[in-house]
Amino acid sequence: MKKVLFILFLLSSLGGAAQNGDLPWKQSAFKTGEWLKFRIHYGFLNASYATLHVVNDTINEKPVYHVIGKGRTTGFASIFFKVDDTYESYFDKTDGKPYRFIRKISEGGYTKDIEINFDYSSDQAILNDKKNNKKFNFAIQEGIQDLISGFYYLRNKFEFDDLELGKSLSVEMLYDDDGIFPFKLKYLGKEVLRTKYGKVECLKFRPYVQSGRVFKEQESLSLWVSNDRNKIPIRIKADLVVGSIKADLDGYNGLKNQFKIIMDRR
């Protein structure tokens, strides 16, 4: 079960392509109060749930979005591997720049307590590893995102006309003491999925990942994003070295735009 919730948050943040520059958002894909819930299956087990919630907050007296992401194992799966993860991000309401990122995880006895503060006056990100009492400095450039802020930044930045079939996109993120890493994503076209809400037309992506430790191959992941102005993840599938996982949208509230569902004709 380890890495399941990290995979969800990571792939959720890659549902689009960033534009160059740091222009203000023209049309927001979300609003304060938006809440998303995902149900995660590991093999035949209904293994865990993950949620993302947008609220208002302040950083140094500046109004910001504060997103809280939580993930926990449930039921039978928690007997074998207990997960209790919290991810938080504070980012600018105008252009999506992250100011603070928090990662507190407990996964089967493995724990981390990370806080990253982004200082744009010095072009530095200061990572505080609270568990091990260590600090790291990283040089940052325009467009850097953390794991959670990237989700909302890209939802606002990517436009449907920017997508080209078979073209790979990339984005840089900082989320841990491993440093800044690029992540490639290939657009595979449109596909209609059957969900608990009905049929949903989606944009399908193929993220490229490092094979070996967690994933079977570089192309072991698939991501489907709603083909509407919300641009929310509908389904994520991954083949792991041992087993497979699937995450489906299981609940939502406070969407800014209409969630387009294709009704079956009787």
Phi, psi and omega in degrees: 000340181302141180083350184300310183289326175300317179300315181300309182295322180296311184287330176299327183283353185249031182276032179179191183235131180285145172274156176289149177088185185228059184277150177299152179292131180274318180219118185282139177272356183211174178211168175302135181102349179297137181222127179237140179232136180237138175257129186247128177252134172244104188064233180270356184272137167280090200278319187196172176233151175223142181230153174228128184227130181260124176228169175271148178200185176224148171232117183052045178068010178262127178295132181219164166277139175238116180252130178248121176250129181231144177217137181214143170287160184216156173060222186299324184296328183292343177292323184270324183207107184270128179239133175216094187244143173227129174238135178225147177218138174245120183218160188296139180283342184266314186234359174083007179296130178284143176249325181209141178227135181233134177226111176239114184230148173220110186229097178058037181097345177272125184233153172215149177219095187243138170228131178242129174245131183261121181248101185280344176290332179246004182053046180228147169245127182255116180260125180250109176273094187290329181295316184259005178054050179231151176231144180228142175250136178232134173286131182241154178237174179305135174091000179296144179224157168265179188300321183271315181300329179300324178304307186283325177300313184287328176299323179279329188275323186280140175245149184300326181290344181282344185278132176236131183302127179083354181277140178264139178247162179214157177209150179254136181225153173232123179221348186207180182286359172288344175097194182280135180224144175274147179229123182263148185215128181251133179275127185250000178110193184259150179206140178265125179251145171272125181234178177294343181263349186125194178280136181230125175284130186234159167262127184258137181232154176237099176287148175259129184231166177282124181275159173119288189286316184241315185261151180294310184220172179298330183251044183272358186243147173223142183225132177241130182239139183300134180271063175212184186290346177283322178055052182259148176297133177256321180207145174227132177232141181215135171265120182262171175302321175237109176083195181211161177228156174218133177240130180237145172298125186241348179191152177204156178201149174071027177294143181282325185245165179295133175273112186279119178238130179272117181276139176292138176275131180266000000 
